[in-house]
């Protein structure tokens, strides 16, 4: 084979192979870092919930959710009230109130179902079945957002689920399988229901933040979530809330012994003030999670965000080593590395969202969404133009070489 053809073939192979700087970009690093920040916030809600359940024996999931939705309503719903034009809360309620009502209902019941499932099934089952949200998300995104995945995306999801399997296996080997088994089928059904409702909420969130506004989504969720959770709180948990002792005279000081890093046992006194602080810590972590998640979804997708959240259980286990005397297993580190590898693989190749592209072209977006879509479109046009220019340059070089060969052959003849 002539050297010129070999050079052309090698050039084509080198051009087809992805370069390291094209894979590990600053955008990927930001998505990875922000996704792990979301996992840390989820870990904060898990640790505070564990304290409320194990130390105070407080079983009020709707009270905890109501505080979060109330904070969202105070900030983002108030922002919608002071808006002008089509983005005003009155205009939104006139046209889309029933959509946000269903969205708020799905979000509230998803939070309630997963907390309720801990009473009926084991922690291992919840960790496994909670991953059901990822295939449901991919299916819903395929039909409603017209998202098209590639083989590398399916492989990345399988790798992440393998990491979760390693984590569950480590739990079983370490003897940390917690939870009652009085009615396992009911508990597993609640987990699957929660995962499905979370998937519906996340798909609606992705569509809203990429086409309308993050403030509109959070404001409407805060408004309807507060109303729904308040009604459900009054019906289901009014007895539990009335039993909480808030006064200094009546409230009994509870004690808990924990081992710190040095190995010493320290006894802590828990007063009503610490109960309020733990509730506030849970509410702030959940509020930060809800406020921060739309930003990450706009940069990537709902599926990618939920893949990054798989490390949240691992972070909770790491905290449990020092706070709740869990047994350490080397499989935790392996699981963390495997999940991160799968998450990086998923984000190296972007997905195509046809529904989001069409809706952005039709209008109805706010300034931020429009600017984002225009920049993305312009970037794609620039990439296509550069690719066509490179192809034209290669063709011209090949034509010049062929014409040169013809001239040389004619001279020889």
MARDRENPA-372552 format. One record per atom (N, C-alpha, C, O): residue in one letter; x, y, z. Coordinates in pm, whole numbers, plus 50000, padded with zeros to 5 digits. Layout:
N
AXYZ
...
//
This chain:
413
X500864988050000
X500005000050000
X500895012450000
X501835013050079
X500635022449915
X501465034549910
X501455042050043
X500515040850121
X502525049850066
X502665057050192
X501585067750207
X501115070650317
X501195073750092
X500185084150099
X498855078650148
X498155085050226
X498485066650101
X497245060550146
X497315056750293
X496335058050366
X498495051950336
X498675048550477
X498525060950564
X497885060550670
X499105072150520
X498985084550596
X497535089050605
X497075093550710
X496825087850494
X495405091850495
X494585082950587
X493735087850660
X494855069550584
X494125060150669
X494415062650816
X493505062650899
X495685064950849
X496055067750988
X495425080851035
X495005082251150
X495385090450944
X494785103350979
X493305101651012
X492805107351109
X492605093750931
X491175091450956
X490965084151087
X490035087351161
X491815074251118
X491665066851244
X491905075951363
X491175075551462
X492945084351351
X493245093551461
X492115103551481
X491815107351594
X491495107851373
X490425117551385
X489165111451444
X488405118351512
X488935098551419
X487735092051472
X487875088851620
X486875088951693
X489085086151667
X489275082951807
X489115095451892
X489655105951858
X488345094552005
X488175106452089
X489455109952163
X490215101152206
X489685122752177
X490865127452247
X490545129452395
X489395131852432
X491575128352478
X491375129552622
X490815143152659
X489955144352747
X491315153452592
X490825166752626
X489375168952581
X488695177852632
X488905160752486
X487505161552446
X486595154152542
X485415157152551
X487155144352616
X486345136552711
X486305143452847
X485235146352899
X487465146052904
X487555151953037
X487595167253025
X488635173553040
X486445172752998
X486315187052980
X485965193853113
X485625187253212
X486065207153113
X485695214653231
X484195213353259
X483775213653375
X483385211953154
X481945209953170
X481655196953243
X480815196553332
X482355186153206
X482175173353273
X482605174253419
X481945168653507
X483705181153445
X484175182553583
X483155190053667
X482915186453782
X482545200653611
X481535208153685
X480305199453715
X479775199753826
X479865191753615
X478705183153637
X479005172653743
X478175169953829
X480205166853737
X480595156853835
X480655162853975
X480145156854071
X481255174453989
X481385180854119
X480015184954175
X479725182754292
X479195190854091
X477875195254137
X476975183354169
X476165183954262
X477115172354093
X476345160454125
X476715154554259
X475845149854332
X478005154854294
X478425149854424
X478005159354537
X477815154954650
X477875172054507
X477315181354606
X475865177754636
X475425178454751
X475115174054532
X473735169454554
X473715156754639
X472865155254726
X474645147654613
X474725135454693
X475045138654839
X474515132254930
X475895148554861
X476215152554999
X474975158255069
X474775155755188
X474155165854997
X472935171055056
X471945159855088
X471285160055192
X471855150054998
X471015138355026
X471525130855148
X470735126155230
X472855129755159
X473445123555277
X473075131155404
X472795125055507
X473055144555396
X472665152455512
X471235149755554
X470955148755674
X470325148455459
X468935145255494
X468825131155554
X468025128955644
X469635121655504
X469585108055557
X470105107455701
X469515100655785
X471215114455728
X471795114155863
X470855120855963
X470635115456072
X470315132455928
X469395139156020
X468115131056041
X467585130656152
X467625124555936
X466445115955951
X466745104156042
X465895100056121
X467965098656031
X468355087556118
X468395092056264
X467995084556353
X468875104056289
X468875109456425
X467455111156477
X467155107256590
X466595116956395
X465215119056439
X464505105956470
X463685105256562
X464825095456394
X464145082656415
X464745074756531
X464005068856610
X466085074556543
X466735066056642
X466875072556779
X466865065556880
X467005085656784
X467215092456912
X465895097956968
X465595096157086
X465125104656882
X463875110856928
X462645102356898
X461545105656943
X462805091556823
X461685083056784
X460575091356720
X459385089656748
X461005100456634
X460085109556567
X459765104156429
X460645103056344
X458495100756406
X458065095156278
X457075104756213
X455865102356211
X457625115756159
X456775126056096
X457355130055961
X457865141255947
X457285121355861
X457855124855730
X457155136655664
X457795144555595
X455835137955684
X455125149055621
X455475162355687
X455475172655619
X455765162455817
X456195174755882
X457525179455824
X457705191355797
X458445170055804
X459745173555746
X459575178655603
X460225188355564
X458695172255526
X458465176755388
X457785190355385
X458095198755300
X456855192555478
X456125205255480
X457085216955505
X456935227555444
X458055215155594
X459005225955621
X459795229355495
X460035241055466
X460185219055419
X460925221355295
X460075228855193
X460535238655134
X458845224255171
X457975230855073
X457625245055117
X457475253955034
X457505247155248
X457215260655296
X458385270055267
X458175281655229
X459615265255284
X460785273555251
X460825276755102
X461145288055064
X460515266855019
X460465269354874
X459395279754841
X459595288354756
X458245278754908
X457175288254882
X457535302354925
X457205312054857
X458235303555040
X458585316755090
X459545323954994
X459445336054975
X460455316454935
X461455322754848
X460995323454702
X460895334454647
X460715311954641
X460475311754497
X459045315554460
X458835322154358
X458055311654541
X456685315854511
X456535330954529
X455835337554451
X457195336354630
X457175350954648
X457825358054530
X457395368854489
X458885351954475
X459535357854357
X458575358254238
X458585367754161
X457745347754223
X456755347754115
X455675358054138
X455145363654042
X455325360754263
X454285370554292
X454705384554246
X453885392154195
X455985387754263
X456475401054227
X456935401854082
X457425412354039
X456785391054007
X457125391553864
X456055399153787
X454915400553833
X456445404053671
X455515411053582
X455425403853449
X456355396753409
X454325405753381
X454165399753249
X453665385453255
X452955381553348
X454055377653153
X453565363853144
X454125354953254
X453535344653285
X455255358753313
X455845350653418
X455245352953555
X455695346953652
X454235361353566
X453585363853692
X452815351653738
X452365343653656
X452665350153870
X452035338153924
X450575337053882
X450065325953865
X449885348253863
X448485347653821
X448365342153679
X447475334053651
X449235346453590
X449215341453453
X449545326553448
X448965319153369
X450475322253532
X450835308053536
X449675299653587
X449385289053532
X449015304353693
X447895296753750
X446705296253656
X445955286453656
X446515306653575
X445385306553482
X445515295753377
X444515289753337
X446725293253332
X446915284053218
X447415270153258
X447095260253192
X448215269453366
X448875256653396
X448695252153540
X449515244453590
X447655256653609
X447515253253751
X447345238253773
X447905232653867
X446575231753685
X446315217453706
X447555209053678
X447715198353737
X448425213653589
X449675206353563
X450585206753685
X451145196553725
X450725218553744
X451575219753861
X450935213253983
X451655209054074
X449625212453988
X448955205254096
X449315190354092
X449645184454194
X449245184453972
X449625170353958
X451105168253987
X451495158254047
X451945177753944
X453375176853969
X453665177554119
X454465169654170
X453015186954189
X453215187854333
X452725175554406
X453355171154502
X451595169854361
X451075157654422
X452035145954403
X452265138254496
X452605144654283
X453555133854258
X454815135454343
X455335125554395
X455295147654359
X456515149954436
X456285147254584
X457125140854649
X455165151854638
X454875149854780
X454715134954811
X455275130054908
X453955127954729
X453695113854756
X454945105354734
X455095094954798
X455835109554645
X457095102354627
X457935103054754
X458505093054796
X458025114954814
X458765116454939
X458135108355052
X458835102055131
X456815108455058
X456125101255166
X456255086155150
X456445079055249
X456145081255027
X456155066655004
X457495060555039
X457545049655098
X458605067255004
X459915061355030
X460225061255179
X460875052055227
X459775071355254
X459975071455399
X459115060755466
X459545054155560
X457905059255417
X456985049255473
X457465035055446
X457175025955523
X458205033155337
X458665019655301
X459645014055403
X459755001855415
X460355022555478
X461305017655577
X460635009855689
X461295002155759
X459335011855708
X458615004655813
X458244990455774
X457884982355859
X458344987255644
X457854974255599
X458914965555534
X458764953255531
X459964971355482
X460954963255411
X462344966555463
X462504974655555
X463354960255405
X464724961755454
X465454972755378
X465044976955270
X466534977455439
X467344987755376
X467944982855245
X468064990455149
X468334970055242
X468914964355120
X467914964655005
X468274968154892
X466674961055033
X465654961254928
X465404975554879
X465204977654760
X465414985054969
X465184998954929
X466315003954841
X466065010854742
X467565000654876
X468695005054795
X468654998954655
X469015005654558
X468224986554646
X468154980054515
X466984985254432
X467154988954316
X465794985554493
X464594989154417
X464545004054387
X463865008154293
X465245012254466
X465235026654440
X465915029954308
X465675040554250
X466765020854259
X467405022854127
X466405021354013
X466745024153898
X465185017054043
X464155015653941
X463835029053876
X463275029553766
X464175040053944
X463915053353889
X464685055653760
X464215063053673
X465855049753744
X466695052453627
X466075046753499
X465935054253402
X465695033753493
X465025029153369
X463705036053343
X463345038353227
X462955039453449
X461695046653428
X461975060453370
X461265064953280
X463005067153420
X463395080253367
X463775079353220
X463385087853140
X464535069253185
X464955067853046
X463775065252954
X463725070352842
X462815057353001
X461625054452920
X460775067152903
X460355070452793
X460525074153014
X459725086453006
X460425097052921
X459775104152844
X461745098152935
X462475107852853
X462435104252706
X462385113052620
X462445091352676
X462385086752537
X461075090852472
X461065095352358
X459945089352545
X458635091952485
X458245106752492
X457695112052396
X458505113352604
X457995126952623
X459015137852587
X458635148252533
X460285135652615
X461305145352579
X462025141852450
X462885149352404
X461665130352390
X462285125752265
X463805124452280
X464555127252186
X464255120352397
X465685118552421
X466145105652354
X465515095152369
X467245106452283
X467795094852215
X469155091452277
X470075099552278
X469235079152328
X470455074452394
X471285065952298
X470775060652199
X472555064852330
X473475056552253
X473905044652336
X473555043352453
X474675035952273
X475085023652341
X475905026852466
X475785019952567
X476735037352459
X477575040752574
X476735045052694
X477145043052808
X475555050952669
X474695055052780
X474115042852851
X474075042352973
X473665032952773
X473145020652836
X474245013252910
X474005007753018
X475455012952854
X476565006452922
X476905013753052
X477205007353152
X476855027053050
X477155034753170
X476125032153280
X476475031053397
X474855031153242
X473815028153341
X474035014453402
X473895012753523
X474385004653320
X474664991153372
X475844991253468
X475824984153569
X476874999153438
X478034999953527
X477645006253660
X478065001553765
X476825016853657
X476375023153781
X475535013553865
X475695013053987
X474665006053800
X473844996453874
X474704985253932
X474404979954039
X475774981553861
X476714971753916
X477394977154041
X477654969654136
X477694990154041
X478254996254161
X477294995954278
X477714993754392
X476014998154251
X475004997154357
X474924982854409
X474784980654529
X475004973054317
X475014959154360
X476184955854451
X476044948354548
X477344961654421
X478514959554508
X478284965754646
X478714960154747
X477614977254649
X477324983554778
X476364975154860
X476554973454981
X475314969954797
X474354961454868
X475034948754917
X474784944255028
X475894942854833
X476634931054876
X477524933954996
X477654925455085
X478134945754999
X478944949555114
X478094950955239
X478534947355348
X476884956255225
X475984957255340
X475644943555397
X475634941555518
X475374934055307
X475004920655353
X476184914055423
X476014907755527
X477394915455365
X478574909355426
X478904915755561
X479394909055652
X478654928855573
X478954935755698
X477844934355802
X477994938955915
X476744928155763
X475654926155858
X474884938755889
X474394940356001
X474774947755795
X474084960355816
X472734960755747
X472234971555715
X472154949555724
X470824949255661
X469794952955766
X469504944955856
X469244964755756
X468334970055856
X466914970355803
X466664969655683
X466004971555897
X464604972755860
X463824960255898
X464394949455909
X462544961755917
X461684950555952
X461194943755826
X461234949355717
X460734931555844
X460244923755730
X458824918955756
X458444907955715
X458024927255822
X456664923255855
X455804922155730
X454954913255720
X455994930955635
X455224930555512
X456124935355400
X456054946955357
X456984926455352
X458014930155256
X457404934455123
X457874944055061
X456354927655079
X455764930954950
X455184945054951
X455294952254851
X454564949055061
X454024962555069
X455154972855067
X455054982954998
X456214970255139
X457354979455140
X458014980655004
X458344991654960
X458204969254937
X458804969654804
X457904976854704
X458394983954617
X456614975054717
X455684982254630
X455734997254652
X455645005054556
X455885001454778
X456005015754807
X457285021654747
X457275032954700
X458375013954749
X459625018654690
X459485020354539
X459915030354483
X458875010454474
X458665011454329
X457745023054293
X457965029954194
X456695025054374
X455795036354351
X456535049554368
X456355058854290
X457365050354471
X458135062554494
X459095065254378
X459215076654334
X459765054854329
X460705056654218
X459975061454092
X460495069954020
X458785056054067
X458025060253949
X457575074853961
X457665082453864
X457105078754079
X456665092554098
X457845102254091
X457725113254037
X458985098154146
X460175106554135
X460575108353988
X460975119253947
X460465097653909
X460805098653767
X459895108353694
X460365116353613
X458595107753723
X457645117253663
X458005131553701
X458005140453616
X458295133753830
X458655147153876
X459935152153810
X460025163753772
X460935143353796
X462205147553738
X462115150553589
X462765159853540
X461295142853517
X461105145653374
X460405159153356
X460785167053270
X459385161653436
X458705174753429
X459665185953468
X459625196853410
X460515183353565
X461485193353606
X462475196453495
X462805208053471
X462965186053426
X463905188253316
X463265196453205
X463885205653151
X462035193153171
X461355200753064
X461135215253105
X461315224353024
X460755217553231
X460425231053276
X461665239853285
X461655251153237
X462735234853345
X463915243353366
X464655245953236
X465345256153225
X464535237053136
X465215239353009
X464395247452910
X464935252452811
X463095248952936
X462255256252842
X461545268252902
X461205277652831
X461325267953033
X460595279053096
X461505286153195
X462215295453157
X461485281953321
X462265288853422
X462425280053544
X461505272953583
X463605280553605
X463835273453731
X462995279253843
X462495271953928
X462855292453845
X462065298853950
X460595294953939
X459925293054041
X460095293653816
X458695289553799
X458475275553852
X457485272953920
X459385266353821
X459235252653869
X459255251954020
X458355246054081
X460255257954082
X460395257254227
X459275264854297
X458815260654403
X458835276154238
X457745283654299
X456435275954298
X455705276154398
X456125269254188
X454895261554180
X454945248954266
X453955245254329
X456095242454269
X456255230754356
X456145234854503
X455515227854583
X456755246254538
X456635251054675
X455215254554713
X454785251754825
X454455260654619
X453075264554648
X452185252354666
X451565250754772
X452125243754565
X451225232254573
X451745221554670
X450965214654734
X453085220254680
X453635210754777
X453305214654919
X453025205955002
X453315227654951
X452965232155086
X451505229155118
X451185224455227
X450625231855022
X449195229555045
X448915214555062
X448215210655156
X449445206454973
X449175191954978
X449765185755103
X449105178055172
X451035189155134
X451685183355252
X451015188155381
X450945180555478
X450515200655385
X449825205455504
X448525197755526
X448205194155639
X447775195155418
X446535187455432
X446845173155478
X446175167955567
X447835166955417
X448195153355453
X448785152755594
X448565142955666
X449515163155634
X450055163755770
X448935164455872
X448995157655975
X447915172555845
X446805173755939
X445995160855949
X445435158056055
X445915153155841
X445115140955843
X445875129255904
X445315121855985
X447145127455868
X447875115355904
X448785116856026
X449005107156098
X449315128856050
X450355129956151
X450045140056261
X450945144356332
X448775143956276
X448465153856380
X448715148456519
X449075155956610
X448515135256538
X448785129356670
X450285129256701
X450685132356814
X451095125756602
X452555125356624
X453095139256653
X453955140956740
X452615149156580
X453095162856601
X452685168056737
X453445175256802
X451475164556783
X451015169356914
X451795163157029
X451815168857138
X452455151757007
X453225145257114
X454615150957130
X455295147857228
X455065159257037
X456415164857046
X456475174557163
X455655183657173
X457465172657254
X457645181157370
X458645192157336
X459825189457315
X458155204557331
X459015215757294
X459435223957416
X460405231557406
X458765222657528
X459075231157644
X460255225657721
X460485213557722
X461015234457785
X462205230357859
X461835222557985
X462585213758026
X460675225658048
X460325218858172
X459835204758148
X460195195558223
X459015202858044
X458415189758020
X459345180957939
X459385168857960
X460075186857846
X460905178957756
X462005171557829
X462795177757900
X462075158657814
X463085150457878
X464365150757797
X464345149857674
X465465151957865
X466755151857799
X467145137457771
X467235129357864
X467365134257646
X467765120757607
X469275120357587
X469905130357554
X469835108557609
X471275106957598
X471585096257494
X470825086757474
X472705098157427
X473145088757324
X474655087657330
X475345097857339
X475175075657326
X476615073457333
X477135070157194
X476625061057128
X478135077557149
X478725075557017
X480225075257028
X480805081057120
X480875068556933
X482325067856928
X482835077556823
X482375077556709
X483805085756863
X484375095256769
X485625089356710
X485945077756737
X486345097056628
X487475091756552
X488555085956641
X489185076056604
X488805091956759
X489875087156845
X489545074156914
X490425068156975
X488305069556907
X487905057156970
X487245059157104
X486725049557161
X487255071457159
X486625074257286
X485105074257272
X484575077857167
X484435070257377
X482975070757380
X482545083857443
X482995087157553
X481695091157376
X481225104157423
X479715103457437
X479015098557349
X479215108557549
X477775108557574
X477225122557549
X477675132357610
X476245123457460
X475645136257424
X474255137357486
X473525127557494
X473915149257530
X472585152057582
X471765158957473
X472195168957416
X470565153457447
X469715158857343
X468525165757408
X467725159457476
X468415178657386
X467355186857443
X466365190657333
X466635188157215
X465235196657370
X464305201457265
X464965211157168
X464575211757052
X465955218957215
X466645228057125
X467405220457017
X467395224356900
X468065209357056
X468785201456956
X467835194856858
X468165192956741
X466625191256905
X465615185856814
X465255196156707
X465155192856589
X465075208556749
X464765219056653
X465925221356557
X465705223756438
X467155220456607
X468315222256521
X468435210956418
X468785213456303
X468135198656459
X468215187456365
X467125188756259
X467385186156141
X465925192856299
X464855195256201
X465245206356105
X464995205455985
X465875216856159
X466325227756072
X467425223155977
X467445227155861
X468335214656026
X469375209255939
X468805200855827
X469255201955712
X467805192455858
X467155184555753
X466485193755650
X466615191655530
X465765203955699
X465055212955608
X466015220555519
X465745222455401
X467135225155574
X468105232555494
X468765223755389
X468975228055276
X469095211355427
X469675202155328
X468695199155215
X469085199055098
X467445196855249
X466435194055147
X466155206355062
X465965205254941
X466115217955124
X465915230455050
X467065232954954
X466845236854839
X468295230855000
X469445232354911
X469425222354797
X469805225654685
X468975210054825
X468885199854721
X467875203854614
X468165203054494
X466695208354655
X465665212354559
X466095224754480
X465795225754361
X466805234054544
X467205246254475
X468365243854380
X468485250654278
X469225234354413
X470445232054337
X470245222054223
X470935222754122
X469295212854240
X469115202154141
X468705207454004
X469235202253905
X467805217353990
X467475222253856
X468665227953780
X468715227153657
X469635233553852
X470825238853786
X471625227653720
X472095228953607
X471775216553793
X472545205153739
X471765198453626
X472365194153527
X470455197553639
X469635191453534
X469725199653406
X469765193953297
X469755212953417
X469855221353298
X471185219353228
X471265220453105
X472245216553305
X473565214353247
X473695200453185
X474455198653090
X472965190553237
X473085176753187
X471695171353155
X471115174953053
X471175162653241
X469835157053222
X469395150953354
X470195149253446
X468105147753363
X467585141753486
X468175127953509
X468435124153624
X468405120353401
X468995107053416
X470415107953469
X470795100253557
X471205117253417
X472585118853464
X472615122953611
X473465118253686
X471705131753653
X471675136053792
X471345124453884
X471965123053990
X470395116153846
X470035104753931
X471145094353935
X471285087254035
X471935093353829
X473105084653836
X474115089753938
X474715081854011
X474305102853943
X475235108454041
X474715106954183
X475505106154277
X473395106454200
X472815105154334
X472975091154391
X472725089054510
X473405081554309
X473625067954360
X474735067654465
X474775058554547
X475625077354463
X476685077954563
X476195083454696
X476935082954795
X474965088554702
X474445094054827
X474365083654937
X474685086555052
X473925071354903
X473875060655002
X475265057055054
X475425053755171
X476245057754966
X477615054955008
X478115065455106
X478755062155206
X477835078155079
X478235088755172
X477555086855307
X478175089155412
X476295082655305
X475595080155431
X476245068655508
X476335069155631
X476685058455435
X477365047355502
X478705051755561
X479075047255669
X479415060555492
X480685065555545
X480455073455674
X481225072055769
X479405081555678
X479095088655801
X478645078955910
X478935081056028
X477945068355870
X477505058555967
X478635051156035
X478465045756144
X479805050755972
X480965044356034
X481345051156165
X481795044556259
X481155064356172
X481565071956289
X480395075656379
X480565077356500
X479195076756321
X478055081256399
X477205069856452
X476675070656562
X477075059056375
X476195048056413
X476925034656421
X476285024156422
X478255035056426
X479085023156443
X478845012356336
X478775000456368
X478725016456210
X478645006756103
X480004999956085
X481035005356125
X479984988256024
X481214980955996
X481724984655858
X480974984255760
X483014988155850
X483584992355722
X483844980255633
X484194969455681
X483664982255503
X483964971955404
X484674978455287
X484304989355243
X485714971755236
X486434976955121
X485604977854995
X485954985054902
X484474970554992
X483594971054876
X482934984754861
X482484988254752
X482874992454971
X482305005854961
X483145014554867
X482605021954785
X484455013754879
X485345021454793
X485215016754649
X485175024854556
X485155003554630
X484994998054495
X483685002754433
X483645006654317
X482625002454512
X481325006754463
X481345021454424
X480805025254320
X481985029854507
X482065044154477
X482815046654346
X482385054754264
X483925039754326
X484725041554204
X483935036854081
X483965043453977
X483245025554092
X482485020253979
X481345029653941
X481125032053822
X480635035054040
X479535044354010
X480055057053944
X479445062053849
X481175062253992
X481735074353932
X482205071853789
X482065080553703
X482775059953762
X483185056553625
X481975056253532
X482015061653422
X480905049753578
X479685049453496
X479095063253474
X478615066153364
X479135071753576
X478615085353561
X479435093353461
X478865100853380
X480765091953464
X481625098953368
X481365093953227
X481305101853133
X481215080753211
X480915075253079
X479615080853023
X479535084052905
X478595082053109
X477295086853061
X477375101153011
X476685104752916
X478215109453073
X478285123653038
X479325126852932
X479405138252888
X480125116852889
X481105119752785
X480455122052649
X480965129752568
X479325115452625
X478605116952498
X477255123352527
X476475117552603
X476935134852471
X475655141452500
X474495134152436
X474635127652333
X473325135252501
X472105129752446
X471385140352364
X471615152352382
X470515135952275
X469755144952189
X468335145852240
X467645135652251
X467875157952272
X466515160252320
X465755167852212
X465835180052204
X465005160452130
X464285166652019
X463115175052067
X462845185652011
X462425170552172
X461265178052221
X461685191452278
X461015201552258
X462825191552351
X463305204052408
X463755213652298
X463545225652309
X464365208352193
X464815216852084
X463625222952010
X463655234751974
X462585214951987
X461415219951916
X460685230651997
X460275240851943
X460525228152126
X459815237852209
X460575250852221
X459975261552228
X461905250052225
X462695262352233
X462595270452105
X462665282752109
X462435263651990
X462285270851865
X460915277451855
X460765288051793
X459895271151916
X458545276751909
X458375288951997
X457465296851975
X459235290652096
X459135302252184
X458545298452317
X458345286652347
X458265308852399
X457715306352531
X458765304552636
X458425301052749
X460025306652607
X461085304952704
X461415318552764
X461135329052707
X462035317852885
X462515330252942
X463865333752882
X464385326252799
X464425344852922
X465665349752861
X466815340052882
X467625337952792
X466885334053003
X467995325053031
X467915312552945
X468915307952889
X466715307052934
X466565294952853
X466825297752706
X467445289752637
X466345309252659
X466575312852519
X468045314552490
X468545309952387
X468755321152582
X470195323152562
X470915309852561
X471845307752483
X470495300852650
X471115287652656
X470915279952526
X471855274052473
X469675280052474
X469395272752351
X470115278852232
X470625271652147
X470165292352225
X470845298852115
X472335295652116
X472925293152011
X472925295852234
X474345292552243
X474605278152201
X475565275252130
X473695269052247
X473865254952208
X473725253152058
X474505245951996
X472705259951998
X472505258651855
X473675264351777
X474145258451680
X474165276251823
X475295282351754
X476525273651765
X477315272551671
X476705267251885
X477845258251901
X477765246451806
X478775242451747
X476565240851790
X476415229551698
X476695233851554
X477345226651479
X476195245851516
X476445250751380
X477935252751357
X478465249351251
X478615258251457
X480065260451443
X480805247251428
X481725246051347
X480395237151509
X481045224151498
X480835217951360
X481755212451300
X479595218951311
X479305213251178
X480095220551071
X480635214250980
X480175233951082
X480925241750983
X482405238050985
X483025236550880
X482975236551106
X484385232751117
X484615218851060
X485615216350991
X483685209651088
X483845196151036
X483795196050883
X484575189150818
X482855203850826
X482775204550680
X484025210950621
X484495206750515
X484565221050688
X485785227550639
X486965217750640
X487775217650548
X487055209550747
X488135199850754
X487995189450642
X488975185550579
X486745184950620
X486535175150513
X486885181050377
X487505174350295
X486485193650352
X486825200050225
X488325201550208
X488855200150098
X489025204450319
X490485205850312
X491135192550278
X492055191850197
X490635181950341
X491195168650313
X490955164750168
X491835159450101
X489715167550119
X489405164149980
X490285171949883
X490765166549783
X490505184649914
X491355192749825
X492785187549824
X493425187249719
X493285183249943
X494635177649947
X494725164849866
X495705162649794
X493705156349877
X493695143749800
X493645146749651
X494345140349573
X492805156549611
X492705160049469
X494015165649415
X494405162649302
X494705173749496
X495995179049453
X497015167849433
X497765167849336
X497015158149526
X497945147049514
X497635138649390
X498545134249319
X496335136449363
X495965128749245
X496355135949117
X496865129849023
X496115149249114
X496485156848994
X497995156748973
X498475156148860
X498755157349084
X500215156949075
X500675143549018
X501575142948934
X500035132649067
X500395119349015
X500085118248866
X500845112048791
X498965124348823
X498615123548682
X499645131148597
X500035126448490
X500075142848646
X501065150648572
X502385142948563
X503015142548457
X502805136748675
X504075129148672
X503985117548575
X504905115048498
X502845110348579
X502705098748487
X502695103248341
X503265096748254
X502045114648317
X502025119548180
X503425123748134
X503795121548019
X504215129748226
X505575133448190
X506425121048159
X507205120748064
X506255110548244
X507025098248221
X506665092148087
X507535086948017
X505415092748051
X505005086847924
X505535095147809
X505305091847693
//
